[in-house]
Amino acid sequence: MPKLSKRTVDAIRPDPNGREVFVWDTGDGALKGFGVRMMPSGIASYLVQYRTKEGGTRRLAIGKVGVLTPDEARTLAGEKLKEVAKGGDPSAERHRVRREALTIAGLADLYLAEGPAAKPNKKASSWATDRSNIERHMKALLGRKLAASLTHDDVVRFQRDVAAGKSKADIKTKKRGRAIVDGGPGTAARSLAVLGAMLEWAAHPDRKLIPANPARGVKLLKGGKRERFLSEAELAGLAEALAEMEAERRLSPSAATAIRLLLLSGCRKSEILSLRWEWVDIERGLLRLPDSKTGAKVVPLAAAAVKLLAELPRRGAYVLPAAKGAAHYTGLQKDWERVRARAGLAGTRIHDLRHSFASFAVADGNSLYLIGKVLGHKQARTTEIYAHLADDPIRAVADRTAARIAAAMSPAAERDQANVVPLRSGRP
């Protein structure tokens, strides 16, 4: 490779296997250690590589290709190498200055930009949730604070302030959209979890953006239990509301079907709304989901759910198509709010339909292990939120047994009056 010039730099292409590409300055008049690094994304930067007095090797980015010419970058690289010759370490100095000036807001932006590469198994939906917590709580309360100076007490105070509602806001999101940012212990705990993960990433030995993670050891607040289970009477009222609103043409077929499928399958909202016909196995009564919150999974369907799916018209790739275009239906939240108002279920969330499926499964005496399998839980502790419901059928058995025993122990006249058959003594 000849000396780096605009022509040679413009000829550099990303590696098809996703690796970084390094091209070094060679030939007559070349500067040793000066080169170009191209990322898999196609972004290229000039850099200089040198050895420190301790014997280690460092690389220092000079500037982006296209912003600097090769000659300008070579001149800057030569200046940095002169610093090295005098015993300096320009890369370490740059990192020191960067650390000292880095705010929590700046660190958050860096984490959102570079964090996904360090955590390849973390889903995009989880990163979207993290971004929401970062933008609406973390930046609001800690954004201007220097990251390197953040203390354990600052982290404790952050969680307390979010719980107290100090980051509450009414944010305009789209042309007609709004986001109501609330506080509370649950929101505070989730925000602290995101902050802790970000600080741990920043404190990693490969980055050393902060000296240590000050969130370690801070206990998460416990949010109030939000499980809501519909009773049989409430389910009947919900079914009636759906039928009435469909008859009045105040509810789209996709909305009504989505709610029914959520109740009959125990699936998550995203799993039903994005359901494609190619994932539906009517013959075997299964949904084969290639991806979900817990990864790929197979969902066994009840006969009622299979019947509902079998009777649906197929209009495109999605089970629940949008009114227009080829996308899937997305307006369930607004439709649900109207349905629950008609059914008298104020405050009930869409996710409570999944809770209700599980509560009926527990009431029928099924094990938490099997219920977890149906719901697609990877960890047993996730299903344990329904453990207390198992007391209901057990309590019913205890009540019936105790009632007979109590009747057997009462005077004969009272037994006759109660029309209760006494227990046998067990003797011949």
matplotlib code that plots the C-alpha trace (Angstrom):
import matplotlib.pyplot as plt

x = [0.0, 1.5, 1.5, -2.0, -3.6, -7.1, -7.2, -6.0, -8.3, -11.4, -10.6, -10.9, -14.1, -15.7, -14.8, -17.6, -17.1, -17.8, -14.2, -12.4, -10.1, -6.7, -4.7, -1.3, 0.8, 3.7, 6.1, 8.3, 7.6, 5.3, 4.7, 5.2, 2.1, -0.2, -3.2, -7.0, -9.4, -12.7, -15.6, -18.0, -20.6, -18.4, -17.3, -13.5, -11.2, -7.5, -5.5, -2.0, -0.5, 2.4, 4.1, 4.1, 7.2, 5.7, 5.8, 2.1, 0.5, -2.1, -4.2, -5.4, -8.1, -7.1, -10.3, -12.9, -12.1, -13.9, -13.5, -9.7, -7.6, -4.8, -2.1, -3.9, -4.4, -0.7, 0.4, -1.7, -0.4, 3.2, 2.5, 1.1, 4.1, 6.4, 4.5, 5.2, 8.9, 9.0, 7.5, 3.9, 0.8, -1.8, -4.4, -4.3, -4.5, -7.5, -9.3, -8.5, -9.9, -12.9, -13.6, -13.3, -15.7, -18.2, -21.7, -24.3, -26.2, -23.1, -22.4, -26.1, -25.8, -22.5, -24.1, -27.1, -24.8, -22.1, -23.8, -25.7, -22.4, -21.3, -24.6, -25.6, -28.2, -30.2, -33.4, -34.0, -37.3, -35.3, -33.0, -36.0, -37.4, -33.9, -33.9, -37.2, -36.0, -32.8, -34.4, -37.4, -35.9, -32.1, -31.3, -34.0, -32.5, -28.8, -28.1, -25.8, -23.8, -20.3, -20.2, -16.9, -18.2, -21.4, -21.6, -23.5, -25.7, -26.5, -27.8, -29.9, -31.3, -32.1, -34.3, -36.0, -36.7, -38.1, -40.4, -41.5, -42.5, -39.7, -39.3, -43.0, -43.7, -46.3, -44.2, -45.4, -44.1, -45.7, -48.0, -50.9, -49.1, -48.4, -46.3, -47.4, -44.2, -45.1, -43.2, -43.7, -41.6, -41.9, -40.8, -37.9, -36.7, -36.7, -34.9, -32.3, -31.7, -31.0, -28.7, -26.8, -26.4, -25.1, -22.6, -21.4, -20.7, -18.9, -16.7, -15.6, -11.8, -12.0, -13.5, -12.7, -15.0, -15.7, -13.6, -16.3, -20.0, -21.6, -24.9, -23.6, -25.3, -28.2, -31.4, -34.2, -37.5, -40.4, -43.2, -46.8, -48.3, -50.2, -51.7, -55.3, -57.4, -60.8, -63.6, -66.1, -68.7, -66.2, -65.3, -69.0, -69.4, -66.3, -67.7, -71.0, -69.3, -67.2, -70.4, -72.3, -69.5, -69.0, -72.8, -72.7, -69.7, -67.8, -65.0, -62.9, -62.8, -59.0, -59.5, -62.2, -60.2, -57.1, -58.8, -60.4, -57.1, -55.3, -57.8, -57.9, -54.1, -52.4, -50.0, -48.4, -49.8, -46.9, -47.1, -50.7, -50.6, -47.5, -48.8, -48.3, -50.3, -47.1, -46.6, -50.1, -50.5, -54.2, -53.9, -51.7, -53.2, -49.9, -48.3, -44.7, -43.3, -39.7, -39.2, -40.7, -39.7, -38.1, -36.9, -38.4, -41.2, -44.1, -47.5, -50.1, -53.6, -56.9, -59.6, -61.5, -58.5, -58.0, -61.6, -61.4, -58.3, -59.7, -62.8, -60.8, -60.5, -56.9, -56.3, -52.5, -49.6, -50.9, -53.6, -54.7, -54.2, -54.3, -57.3, -55.0, -51.8, -49.9, -48.9, -50.5, -53.1, -51.5, -54.4, -55.2, -54.5, -57.1, -59.6, -59.1, -59.7, -63.1, -64.0, -63.1, -65.1, -68.2, -67.5, -67.0, -63.4, -61.8, -58.0, -57.7, -54.6, -54.3, -51.6, -54.2, -55.8, -52.7, -52.8, -56.5, -55.6, -53.1, -55.4, -58.1, -55.4, -54.3, -57.9, -58.4, -55.6, -52.8, -49.2, -47.2, -44.6, -47.1, -48.7, -45.2, -44.7, -47.9, -47.1, -43.6, -41.8, -38.1, -37.7, -39.9, -39.8, -41.7, -44.7, -44.5, -46.5, -49.6, -48.7, -51.0, -54.0, -53.4, -54.8, -58.3, -59.2, -57.3, -59.2, -62.5, -61.6, -60.7, -64.0, -66.1, -64.3, -64.4, -68.1, -68.9, -66.8, -68.4, -71.8, -70.9, -69.9, -73.1, -76.2, -78.4, -81.3, -79.0, -77.6, -81.1, -82.0, -78.9, -79.7, -76.1, -75.2, -72.8, -69.4, -69.0, -66.9, -65.0, -65.9, -67.8]
y = [0.0, 3.4, 6.5, 7.5, 10.0, 11.0, 8.4, 5.5, 6.5, 6.8, 3.2, 1.7, -0.5, -2.1, -5.7, -8.1, -10.2, -7.3, -6.7, -3.4, -2.5, -0.8, 0.7, 2.2, 4.9, 3.3, 4.1, 7.2, 10.0, 7.9, 8.6, 5.4, 4.7, 6.9, 5.2, 4.8, 2.7, 1.8, 0.4, -2.2, 0.6, 2.3, 5.2, 5.8, 7.8, 8.8, 7.5, 7.3, 4.2, 4.4, 2.7, 4.2, 4.4, 1.5, -0.6, -0.7, 0.1, 2.8, 4.1, 7.7, 8.9, 12.1, 12.9, 11.5, 10.9, 13.5, 16.1, 16.1, 15.6, 12.9, 15.6, 17.5, 14.3, 13.3, 16.7, 16.3, 12.7, 14.0, 16.4, 13.7, 11.5, 14.4, 14.4, 10.7, 11.1, 13.6, 11.0, 12.1, 9.9, 11.9, 9.1, 8.8, 12.6, 12.8, 10.1, 11.9, 15.2, 13.4, 11.7, 14.9, 16.8, 13.9, 14.6, 12.0, 13.3, 12.8, 9.4, 8.4, 9.3, 7.4, 4.3, 4.3, 4.6, 2.1, -0.1, -2.3, -3.6, -4.6, -6.3, -8.1, -10.3, -7.4, -6.8, -3.6, -3.2, -3.3, -0.6, 1.5, 1.2, 2.1, 5.2, 6.3, 6.0, 7.8, 10.7, 11.2, 10.6, 10.3, 13.3, 15.3, 14.8, 14.0, 15.2, 18.1, 16.3, 15.2, 11.4, 11.0, 12.9, 10.9, 9.4, 6.7, 9.3, 10.9, 7.6, 7.0, 10.6, 10.0, 6.9, 8.8, 11.8, 9.7, 7.9, 11.3, 12.5, 15.1, 14.0, 14.1, 15.8, 16.1, 15.7, 16.3, 13.4, 13.6, 16.0, 15.0, 12.7, 13.2, 11.2, 11.6, 10.9, 9.6, 8.8, 6.2, 3.4, 1.1, 3.7, 4.7, 1.1, 0.6, 3.9, 3.0, -0.4, 1.4, 3.9, 1.1, -0.9, 2.3, 3.1, -0.5, -0.3, 3.0, 1.6, -1.5, -1.8, -1.5, 2.0, 3.5, 6.4, 6.6, 5.2, 2.9, 2.2, 4.3, 2.5, -0.8, -1.7, 0.7, -1.3, -1.0, 0.2, -2.2, -1.1, -1.7, -4.9, -4.3, -7.7, -7.4, -10.5, -10.4, -12.4, -14.5, -11.8, -9.2, -11.4, -11.8, -8.0, -7.6, -10.1, -8.3, -4.9, -6.3, -7.8, -4.5, -2.3, -4.6, -4.6, -0.7, -0.6, 1.3, -1.3, -2.7, -6.5, -6.4, -4.7, -7.2, -10.2, -9.0, -8.7, -12.1, -13.7, -12.2, -13.6, -17.1, -17.5, -15.7, -14.1, -10.8, -7.8, -7.6, -11.3, -11.0, -7.7, -8.7, -12.3, -13.5, -16.3, -18.2, -18.6, -20.1, -23.9, -24.4, -28.2, -28.7, -25.8, -24.0, -20.6, -20.8, -17.4, -16.8, -14.1, -12.8, -11.1, -14.4, -15.5, -18.0, -20.1, -22.4, -21.4, -24.2, -22.9, -23.8, -25.1, -21.8, -19.8, -22.2, -21.9, -18.1, -18.1, -20.6, -18.5, -15.3, -14.0, -13.9, -10.4, -10.2, -11.5, -10.4, -12.1, -8.6, -6.3, -2.5, -0.8, 0.6, -0.6, -3.9, -3.3, -4.9, -3.2, -1.0, 1.0, -1.4, 0.9, 3.5, 0.9, -0.9, 2.3, 2.6, -1.1, -1.1, 2.0, 0.3, -2.8, -0.9, -2.0, 1.4, 1.1, -2.4, -2.7, -4.8, -6.9, -7.8, -10.0, -12.2, -12.1, -13.2, -16.2, -17.3, -16.8, -19.1, -21.7, -21.6, -21.7, -24.9, -26.5, -26.5, -26.3, -23.1, -25.0, -25.9, -22.5, -21.0, -23.2, -22.1, -18.4, -18.8, -17.9, -18.8, -18.4, -20.0, -16.9, -15.0, -17.4, -17.1, -13.9, -16.2, -18.5, -16.8, -17.6, -21.3, -20.7, -20.1, -23.6, -25.1, -22.8, -23.9, -27.5, -26.5, -24.6, -27.5, -30.0, -27.8, -27.1, -30.9, -31.4, -28.5, -29.8, -33.3, -31.8, -29.8, -31.1, -33.5, -31.0, -28.5, -31.1, -32.0, -28.4, -27.8, -30.9, -32.0, -35.7, -36.5, -37.9, -41.7, -42.7, -45.2, -48.1, -51.2]
z = [0.0, -1.0, 1.1, 2.3, -0.1, -0.9, -3.7, -1.5, 1.4, -0.8, -2.1, 1.4, 1.9, 5.0, 5.7, 4.5, 7.7, 10.0, 11.2, 11.5, 8.6, 9.2, 6.4, 7.4, 5.8, 3.9, 1.1, 0.5, 3.0, 5.1, 8.8, 10.9, 13.0, 11.0, 9.4, 8.8, 10.6, 8.9, 11.0, 9.7, 9.4, 6.8, 9.1, 8.8, 11.0, 10.9, 13.8, 15.1, 16.9, 19.3, 22.2, 25.7, 27.9, 29.9, 26.7, 25.9, 22.6, 22.2, 19.3, 19.2, 16.8, 15.0, 13.1, 10.6, 7.0, 5.0, 7.7, 7.5, 4.4, 4.6, 4.8, 7.6, 9.5, 9.0, 10.3, 13.5, 13.9, 13.7, 16.5, 18.7, 18.0, 19.1, 22.4, 22.7, 22.0, 24.9, 27.3, 26.9, 26.4, 24.4, 24.4, 28.2, 28.5, 26.2, 28.2, 31.4, 30.1, 28.7, 32.0, 34.0, 31.7, 31.1, 32.5, 33.3, 30.2, 28.1, 29.6, 28.9, 25.3, 25.0, 26.7, 24.4, 21.3, 22.3, 24.9, 22.5, 21.0, 24.5, 25.2, 21.9, 23.5, 25.0, 22.9, 21.0, 23.0, 26.3, 25.0, 24.0, 27.6, 29.0, 26.7, 28.1, 31.7, 30.8, 29.0, 31.3, 34.7, 34.7, 32.6, 34.3, 37.8, 37.2, 33.6, 34.5, 37.2, 36.4, 36.0, 37.8, 40.8, 41.3, 44.8, 46.5, 48.3, 44.9, 43.7, 46.8, 46.5, 42.8, 43.5, 46.3, 44.1, 41.3, 43.8, 45.1, 41.6, 41.1, 37.5, 36.6, 33.3, 30.5, 27.3, 23.8, 21.7, 18.3, 16.4, 18.6, 21.1, 24.8, 27.3, 31.0, 33.1, 36.5, 39.6, 42.3, 43.9, 40.9, 38.4, 40.8, 41.1, 37.3, 36.7, 39.3, 37.7, 34.4, 36.1, 37.8, 34.5, 32.8, 35.6, 35.6, 31.9, 32.3, 35.1, 33.2, 32.9, 29.1, 29.5, 32.9, 32.2, 36.0, 38.8, 40.2, 40.1, 43.0, 42.5, 43.9, 47.2, 46.8, 47.5, 45.0, 46.3, 46.2, 44.0, 45.0, 43.6, 40.4, 39.7, 38.8, 38.1, 36.5, 38.1, 36.2, 36.5, 35.2, 32.3, 31.4, 31.5, 29.3, 26.8, 26.7, 26.2, 23.3, 21.6, 22.1, 20.7, 17.7, 16.9, 17.2, 14.9, 17.6, 17.7, 14.9, 14.3, 15.0, 18.4, 19.5, 18.3, 20.0, 23.4, 23.0, 22.0, 24.9, 27.3, 25.7, 25.2, 28.0, 25.5, 25.9, 23.9, 21.5, 20.7, 19.7, 17.8, 15.7, 15.1, 11.6, 9.9, 9.1, 12.9, 13.5, 13.4, 13.4, 12.9, 16.0, 18.0, 18.4, 17.9, 16.9, 17.8, 16.4, 19.0, 22.2, 25.4, 26.5, 23.0, 20.6, 22.0, 21.2, 22.7, 23.1, 22.2, 23.9, 21.6, 22.0, 20.8, 17.9, 16.9, 17.0, 14.8, 12.3, 11.7, 11.0, 7.4, 6.1, 4.8, 4.5, 6.5, 9.9, 11.9, 13.1, 10.1, 10.2, 8.7, 5.9, 4.5, 5.0, 8.7, 11.7, 14.0, 16.6, 18.3, 21.1, 24.0, 23.0, 22.0, 25.3, 27.3, 25.6, 26.1, 29.8, 30.3, 28.8, 30.9, 34.1, 34.5, 35.2, 35.8, 34.4, 32.2, 29.0, 30.8, 33.4, 30.8, 30.9, 34.7, 34.6, 32.3, 34.9, 37.8, 36.3, 35.6, 39.3, 40.5, 38.5, 40.5, 37.9, 39.1, 38.9, 36.9, 34.1, 34.2, 33.7, 30.7, 29.1, 29.8, 28.4, 31.7, 31.6, 35.4, 38.0, 40.2, 37.5, 37.9, 41.7, 41.7, 41.3, 44.2, 46.6, 44.3, 44.9, 48.4, 47.1, 46.0, 49.0, 51.3, 49.7, 50.5, 54.0, 54.4, 53.2, 55.4, 58.5, 57.9, 58.0, 61.1, 62.8, 61.9, 63.2, 66.5, 67.0, 68.8, 66.8, 66.5, 64.9, 62.5, 61.4, 61.0, 58.8, 56.8, 57.0, 56.8, 59.7, 59.1, 59.6, 62.5, 60.4, 62.8, 61.6]

ax = plt.figure().add_subplot(projection="3d")
ax.plot(x, y, z, "-o")
ax.set_aspect("equal")
plt.show()
